[in-house]
Amino acid sequence: MSSYGLGRRQFLATAVGVAAAWTQVSGNAIAAPQPKKASPGNSVQVWLTDVSANQWVAGQKDVLFKTKKTANPLTIKIDDSVKYQKVQGFGAAMTDSSAWLIDKLSKAERTKLMKKLFDPSAGIGLSLLRSPMGATDFNASGNYSYNDMPAGQTDPTLSNFSIQHDEPYIIPALRQALSLNPSIKVMANPWSPPGWMKTSDSMIGGTLKSEYASALANYFVKFIQAYGEAGVPISYISPQNEPMGAPSWPGMFLSAYQESELIQEIGKAFEANGISTKILAWDHNWDVPSYPETIFSDSAASKYTAGTGWHIYSGNPTSQTVVHNDYPGKENYITEATGGVWQDSKQTAFSEALGTWIIKGVRNWANGVMLWNIALDPDLGPLNSDTGGIPMCRGLLTIDPTDGRVSYNVDYYALAHASKFVQPGARRIYSNTFGEGSIENVAFQNPDGSKVLIAYNSGSVKKTFSVADGTQSFDYTLNAGDAVTFTYSGPTQSGRTPAATKVSDPTHDFTFRSPSGPATVTYDPALLPFQNSIRTGNKLLTYSLPIGASIQTTGRALSRSKWTATASAQPDWGVAANAIDGDINTKWSLGHGTTSGDWFQIDLGSPTSFNKIVLDTGVNNSFDYVTKYQIYVSNDGADWGSAIASGSGGIGKIAITLPARTARYIRVVSTAASGFWWAISDIEVYGSSRGTGSVTAPTAVSNGLQLKTWTSKEGSRVTVVFNGTADSKSFKMSTDGSYTYTLPSGTSAMFTTGKLSSFPKPVFSSLAPDQGMPRSKFTIRGSGFGDAQGLGTVYFGSSYAEIDTWSDTSISAYVPKGLPSGKVTVSVNGTSGVDAGRSSFDVIDLGPALPRTGWTAKASDASQWDAPGNMLDGNSDTRYSSGTGQYDGLWIQVDMGQTQTFDKIVLDVGGSVSDYARSVEVYVSGDGTDWTKVSSVTDGQRVHLVSFPAQTARYIKVVNTGDVARSWWSIAEFNVYN
């Protein structure tokens, strides 16, 4: 059994808020932004969005390039001689709900609306469309596929295949869009194949029966052929929407190994039928980059796989660059992103849509960006009438089917900043950016030679920046939260002195030769937390390798005959010993969602020299791996010191290389929370046969591999090895040649080496609070901790603390669970391994809680899944949840059945780590009518102790006093103490 990660549906079910009045920007759309006729020479056209003024993509007075130098530290340098990915466009999804609503408009209003969406001149020129294959949670009717059969019956020949459902309003809407913008590319994919193909015999849940993989491949063929005959060519498909989750509406679980096999079937079927539609793998969240890479590492599937589809509901867009660098020949598309009622303002919605999905998305190698529903109704539907859904997503626009009123939402205008001006086939070109909290940007060159620069001020104050292109520049001032699109036809690069004299850019591009053309790999310090780090001598080596690469050492796998294994948690059916028994079919399992601080440990029996550890998640297990880890070693099992290695886990086998170490105990520690359980089917340790060889970046390669190096201004040396040949190739690594790395065709490996002495010395300044319960939150202040956790550790005595956030000056973490009461020393080891200092912390024991026999609970708001009584049942795996986002006045109430005396309560959110109340007031009553306030809380956290003078009462009411919040309010356990 496993607990899987979050997709849009699970994300919405745990991170939503109440509907806000700003959902619709205005009752009527402003006139679609109209580009002025391109001016020759140095004129720059400007379109501005000022969210606070309700001004959206509004044309401004032109600015002029001038031949002048600029030393402004906020200078964006544009260089069209450096070109990156081709951009196919920007768009959204023509869901069943969207098409149904558009069809309800009068012909005149429908034509007007479609022009505003798709016409490149009269509208915003959307050029990508996603079209679900069958039912989703957003359709005006119930569940359907294109080959439904009565329960228990099958149709392997697909004799009943029909797209009849789509003919009344979905296909006409797609055809009309294509008539307005013939450059549109359509992507299609199923939420579920026909139920008879699945283990559930339903469109709900289950997974694909292997015997129907060929039938499902032919299902895609028939769909593409039928849509083509209907006038809607399909440019892209993915085998399955969000294969990591199986929601209560159409969906299907599909492992990376299953998808790899299915892609092979689809690819062969496409070849046999002359279909050129491209296949995108994954089509799910940023946080599992090893899923698409697992497919790319299978050459039989990779040859049919054009790239990856990404959703934005968990993880970070940097994962797109991780996958791009590993497999630079593959494309990347953001295929689903939606705003919704969990966003607390227009500004937040605009920031996420433009700043994250478009600017960061494209800077991280996206070839296109697609939002979710084009249109929804005022109730955020229609939702699937058979299975329902969660009415919390926002469309690009809102259509009221009762009166035909159309309102254009913030997402429409965020897309317009790109879709209106960036032509299909444009290339992203070089521009430096300044990151979150400053001026963020992305630049393009259109096929006609014109250039587009989109800039967004994600900071909190007005900023004046410069734009330099060749020998010319101009200045522009942008208020906090505002965005601007610049378009211009010149200037061109030249050999004269460039206008930009001071350009800050910590990134670097490495370009290599490949049979398909230049392959560019990007170094960015933001990648380092996603890579693997090793402390070796006086240096820190950080490296990345693609899934499919292998590492060989000169040592052999050690005998496990004298090993024993333990873990921080191990259910009866998943004991630690299963990971060292040599049977891949047995496994150790954590038994719950992984948290930072969970660990697995091996006792080798005696001090032993080793230099590699391999963790294997087992056959066809795509999900239950450690997301991020650190490696510790010890000779006594008590003193673990600093981490010697860190990295990111992934699907399948993960090899962790180390400088040769001699120790008896090895501990792998999780350093990130995950919805996955953590499982290990097999773990092997390899002995070192060559002294204490150090792991370093390669200095030379041969065998057809290409190597390039670069040194950052901070002194870090970056080395990239690229395999541009048609076969897997190997190279030596480390000064003594004890490591041999093998790279698959078309992949790269990156190594970054820095001196530990270049890291600032960490300093522990303060700890607050200095007492609390296990699992309560505390904050350490100081300096020099490092910008990411990396090899850094916070200890409570010998126990690891779960890290919430880690920055150079502040660490927020949680008191480890299971600690006995009393004083304990808190210490910090920085990312460079240096002890930053320590302080004392008092762990509080509240004693036994009052018995809850006969207690009852109720709430102002409760989800259909999580009743108020769950917080009194003694089971932390069940919970009460509000079913709405938090708002001022939301409340829960407990009736203790009789009058009792008490002076504190504990609100414990359990595993719902973000769904706690940020601020509350506590009231008591003897009769449930007259209430007395006894406490106020303004710093809520996951496990919150609320103390007050002793009270004698029967009823307790806790009232949420916060503003609208993204999260639901959840309480797994409500306990009362005296």
Secondary structure, DSSP 4 states (H G I P E B T S, - for coil): -------HHHHHHHS-----GGGSSBSSPPPPP-PPPPPSTTEEEEEEEEGGGTEEEEEEEEEE-BS--B--SSEEEEEEEEEEEEE-EEEEE--HHHHHHHHTS-HHHHHHHHHHHH-TTTS----EEEEESS--SS-SS----SS---TT---TT-TT---GGGTTTHHHHHHHHHHH-TT-EEEEE-SS--GGGBTTSSSBS-BB-GGGHHHHHHHHHHHHHHHHHTT----EE-S-SSTT---SSB--B--HHHHHHHHHHHHHHHHHTT---EEEEEEEETT-THHHHHHHTSHHHHTTEEEEEEE-SSS-THHHHHHHHHSTTSEEEEEE--EETTS-SHHHHHIIIIIIIIIIHHHTT-SEEEEEESEE-TTS-PPBTTTB--TTEE-SEEEETTTTEEEE-HHHHHHHHHHTTS-TTEEEEEE----TTSEEEEEEE-TTS-EEEEEEE-SSS-EEEEEEETTEEEEEEE-TT-EEEEEE------SSPPSBS------EEEEE--TTS-EEEEE-GGGGGGSEEEEETTEEEEEE--TT-EEEESS-BPP-TT-EEEES---GGG-GGGGGSS-TT--EEEEEE--TT-EEEEEEEEEEEEEEEEEE--TT--S-S-SEEEEEEESSSS---S-SEEEE--SSEEEEEEEEEEEEEEEEEE-S--SSEEEESEEEEEE--STTPPP---S---TT-EEEEEE-TTS-EEEEEE--SSS-EEEEESTTS-EEEEE-TT-EEEEEEEEGGGSPPPEEEEEESSEE-TT-EEEEEEE-S-SS-TT-EEEETTEEPEEEEE-SSEEEEEPPTTPPSEEEEEEEE-TTS-EEEEEEEEE----PPPP-TT-EEEESS--SSS-GGGGGSS-TTS-EEEEEE--TT-EEEEEEEEEEEEEEEEEE-TT-TT---SSEEEEEESSSSS-EEEEEESS--SEEEEEEEEEEEEEEEEEE-----SSEEEESEEEEE-
